[in-house]
Amino acid sequence: MLAAARSAELGIPMARAATTGISAFIDARGAITRSSPLYTQETLAENVRLVRVPGLYSMVGDWFLWLATLLSLSLLALGFSRARR
C-alpha cells in the first residue's frame, strides 16, 4: 500500500517486485492493477503505460516543508520574545 501511495503521490506508474512480499503493478493514480499473493512464486506480466499524472508533491516539492519550518521557527522566536517581557 505504501508503494501505491508513493505512485499516486508522484503521479508515475510502478512495477514493484518483491521476493517475499506482494509484487504488483500500480498505475499513475495509485490503483493496483495486478498483484501476487504473499509468499508465492508467481510471474506477473503487464503492459505499463508510461504516463505522468502531475501529483501535488511533484508540482510543489519541498516548499511546504520549508514554509512550515520557517513558520515554526518564527512562532518559536515570537514565544521566546514574549516570555522575556
C-alpha atoms as an extended CHARMM CRD file, in Angstrom:
* protein
*
        85  EXT
         1         1  MET       CA              0.0000000000        0.0000000000        0.0000000000  PROA      1               0.0000000000
         2         2  LEU       CA              2.9310000000        2.3410000000        0.5940000000  PROA      2               0.0000000000
         3         3  ALA       CA              4.1260000000        1.7490000000       -2.9580000000  PROA      3               0.0000000000
         4         4  ALA       CA              0.6510000000        2.6090000000       -4.2520000000  PROA      4               0.0000000000
         5         5  ALA       CA              0.5920000000        5.7810000000       -2.1650000000  PROA      5               0.0000000000
         6         6  ARG       CA              4.0420000000        6.7970000000       -3.4390000000  PROA      6               0.0000000000
         7         7  SER       CA              2.9960000000        6.1230000000       -7.0370000000  PROA      7               0.0000000000
         8         8  ALA       CA             -0.1110000000        8.2930000000       -6.6230000000  PROA      8               0.0000000000
         9         9  GLU       CA              1.8810000000       10.9960000000       -4.8310000000  PROA      9               0.0000000000
        10        10  LEU       CA              4.4340000000       11.3040000000       -7.6190000000  PROA      10              0.0000000000
        11        11  GLY       CA              1.9910000000       10.5490000000      -10.4410000000  PROA      11              0.0000000000
        12        12  ILE       CA              4.0680000000        7.8080000000      -12.0820000000  PROA      12              0.0000000000
        13        13  PRO       CA              3.2790000000        4.1200000000      -12.6730000000  PROA      13              0.0000000000
        14        14  MET       CA              5.2770000000        1.4960000000      -10.7940000000  PROA      14              0.0000000000
        15        15  ALA       CA              6.2190000000       -2.1520000000      -11.2230000000  PROA      15              0.0000000000
        16        16  ARG       CA              7.0740000000       -3.4690000000       -7.7570000000  PROA      16              0.0000000000
        17        17  ALA       CA              8.9700000000       -6.7540000000       -7.4570000000  PROA      17              0.0000000000
        18        18  ALA       CA              9.3640000000       -8.3460000000       -4.0290000000  PROA      18              0.0000000000
        19        19  THR       CA             10.9900000000      -11.6620000000       -3.1390000000  PROA      19              0.0000000000
        20        20  THR       CA              8.8680000000      -12.3850000000       -0.0490000000  PROA      20              0.0000000000
        21        21  GLY       CA              6.1240000000       -9.7870000000       -0.2710000000  PROA      21              0.0000000000
        22        22  ILE       CA              3.4700000000       -8.7450000000       -2.7230000000  PROA      22              0.0000000000
        23        23  SER       CA              4.6680000000       -7.9800000000       -6.2390000000  PROA      23              0.0000000000
        24        24  ALA       CA              2.3580000000       -5.6130000000       -8.0750000000  PROA      24              0.0000000000
        25        25  PHE       CA              1.7640000000       -3.2800000000      -10.9720000000  PROA      25              0.0000000000
        26        26  ILE       CA              0.4670000000        0.1240000000       -9.9270000000  PROA      26              0.0000000000
        27        27  ASP       CA             -0.8610000000        2.8030000000      -12.2660000000  PROA      27              0.0000000000
        28        28  ALA       CA             -0.0900000000        6.5270000000      -12.0290000000  PROA      28              0.0000000000
        29        29  ARG       CA             -3.1370000000        7.1840000000       -9.8570000000  PROA      29              0.0000000000
        30        30  GLY       CA             -2.1510000000        4.5760000000       -7.2530000000  PROA      30              0.0000000000
        31        31  ALA       CA             -4.5660000000        1.8130000000       -8.2590000000  PROA      31              0.0000000000
        32        32  ILE       CA             -3.1110000000       -1.7080000000       -8.0820000000  PROA      32              0.0000000000
        33        33  THR       CA             -3.8510000000       -3.2370000000      -11.4790000000  PROA      33              0.0000000000
        34        34  ARG       CA             -2.3160000000       -6.6610000000      -10.8660000000  PROA      34              0.0000000000
        35        35  SER       CA             -0.6370000000       -8.2820000000       -7.8620000000  PROA      35              0.0000000000
        36        36  SER       CA              0.6020000000      -11.5820000000       -6.4980000000  PROA      36              0.0000000000
        37        37  PRO       CA             -0.3020000000      -13.0890000000       -3.1130000000  PROA      37              0.0000000000
        38        38  LEU       CA              2.1310000000      -13.1720000000       -0.2070000000  PROA      38              0.0000000000
        39        39  TYR       CA              4.8920000000      -15.8010000000       -0.1890000000  PROA      39              0.0000000000
        40        40  THR       CA              4.0900000000      -17.3480000000       -3.5760000000  PROA      40              0.0000000000
        41        41  GLN       CA              6.2840000000      -17.8540000000       -6.6210000000  PROA      41              0.0000000000
        42        42  GLU       CA              4.4790000000      -16.2250000000       -9.4760000000  PROA      42              0.0000000000
        43        43  THR       CA              5.4330000000      -14.4620000000      -12.6680000000  PROA      43              0.0000000000
        44        44  LEU       CA              3.4520000000      -11.3570000000      -13.4810000000  PROA      44              0.0000000000
        45        45  ALA       CA              3.3550000000       -9.6040000000      -16.8290000000  PROA      45              0.0000000000
        46        46  GLU       CA              1.5430000000       -6.4010000000      -17.5870000000  PROA      46              0.0000000000
        47        47  ASN       CA              1.7670000000       -3.5390000000      -20.0490000000  PROA      47              0.0000000000
        48        48  VAL       CA              2.8290000000       -0.4050000000      -18.1940000000  PROA      48              0.0000000000
        49        49  ARG       CA              1.7560000000        2.8460000000      -19.7930000000  PROA      49              0.0000000000
        50        50  LEU       CA              4.4520000000        5.4420000000      -19.3460000000  PROA      50              0.0000000000
        51        51  VAL       CA              2.2620000000        8.3710000000      -18.4180000000  PROA      51              0.0000000000
        52        52  ARG       CA              2.8860000000       11.0800000000      -15.8910000000  PROA      52              0.0000000000
        53        53  VAL       CA             -0.0170000000       12.4480000000      -13.9100000000  PROA      53              0.0000000000
        54        54  PRO       CA              1.1130000000       15.5640000000      -12.0480000000  PROA      54              0.0000000000
        55        55  GLY       CA              0.8270000000       14.9650000000       -8.3250000000  PROA      55              0.0000000000
        56        56  LEU       CA              0.8050000000       17.6540000000       -5.6600000000  PROA      56              0.0000000000
        57        57  TYR       CA              4.2560000000       16.7980000000       -4.3070000000  PROA      57              0.0000000000
        58        58  SER       CA              5.8400000000       16.6790000000       -7.7590000000  PROA      58              0.0000000000
        59        59  MET       CA              4.4070000000       20.1480000000       -8.5030000000  PROA      59              0.0000000000
        60        60  VAL       CA              5.1070000000       21.8010000000       -5.1330000000  PROA      60              0.0000000000
        61        61  GLY       CA              8.1410000000       19.8260000000       -3.9620000000  PROA      61              0.0000000000
        62        62  ASP       CA              9.6800000000       20.6520000000       -0.6070000000  PROA      62              0.0000000000
        63        63  TRP       CA              8.2630000000       24.1910000000       -0.3930000000  PROA      63              0.0000000000
        64        64  PHE       CA              5.6370000000       23.1070000000        2.1210000000  PROA      64              0.0000000000
        65        65  LEU       CA              8.3350000000       21.6480000000        4.3680000000  PROA      65              0.0000000000
        66        66  TRP       CA             10.4370000000       24.7990000000        4.2540000000  PROA      66              0.0000000000
        67        67  LEU       CA              7.4590000000       27.1000000000        4.8080000000  PROA      67              0.0000000000
        68        68  ALA       CA              6.2880000000       25.0020000000        7.7700000000  PROA      68              0.0000000000
        69        69  THR       CA              9.8080000000       25.0730000000        9.2340000000  PROA      69              0.0000000000
        70        70  LEU       CA             10.0610000000       28.8350000000        8.7780000000  PROA      70              0.0000000000
        71        71  LEU       CA              6.6300000000       29.3580000000       10.3540000000  PROA      71              0.0000000000
        72        72  SER       CA              7.5220000000       27.1150000000       13.3080000000  PROA      72              0.0000000000
        73        73  LEU       CA             10.8080000000       28.9260000000       13.9350000000  PROA      73              0.0000000000
        74        74  SER       CA              9.0730000000       32.2980000000       13.6740000000  PROA      74              0.0000000000
        75        75  LEU       CA              6.4070000000       31.2820000000       16.1840000000  PROA      75              0.0000000000
        76        76  LEU       CA              9.0730000000       29.8560000000       18.4900000000  PROA      76              0.0000000000
        77        77  ALA       CA             11.0430000000       33.1260000000       18.3510000000  PROA      77              0.0000000000
        78        78  LEU       CA              7.8610000000       35.1030000000       18.9800000000  PROA      78              0.0000000000
        79        79  GLY       CA              7.0690000000       32.9280000000       22.0060000000  PROA      79              0.0000000000
        80        80  PHE       CA             10.5560000000       33.4060000000       23.4570000000  PROA      80              0.0000000000
        81        81  SER       CA             10.4350000000       37.1610000000       22.9390000000  PROA      81              0.0000000000
        82        82  ARG       CA              7.0550000000       37.4270000000       24.6960000000  PROA      82              0.0000000000
        83        83  ALA       CA              8.2620000000       35.2210000000       27.5680000000  PROA      83              0.0000000000
        84        84  ARG       CA             11.1870000000       37.5940000000       28.2390000000  PROA      84              0.0000000000
        85        85  ARG       CA              8.9010000000       40.6170000000       28.6270000000  PROA      85              0.0000000000
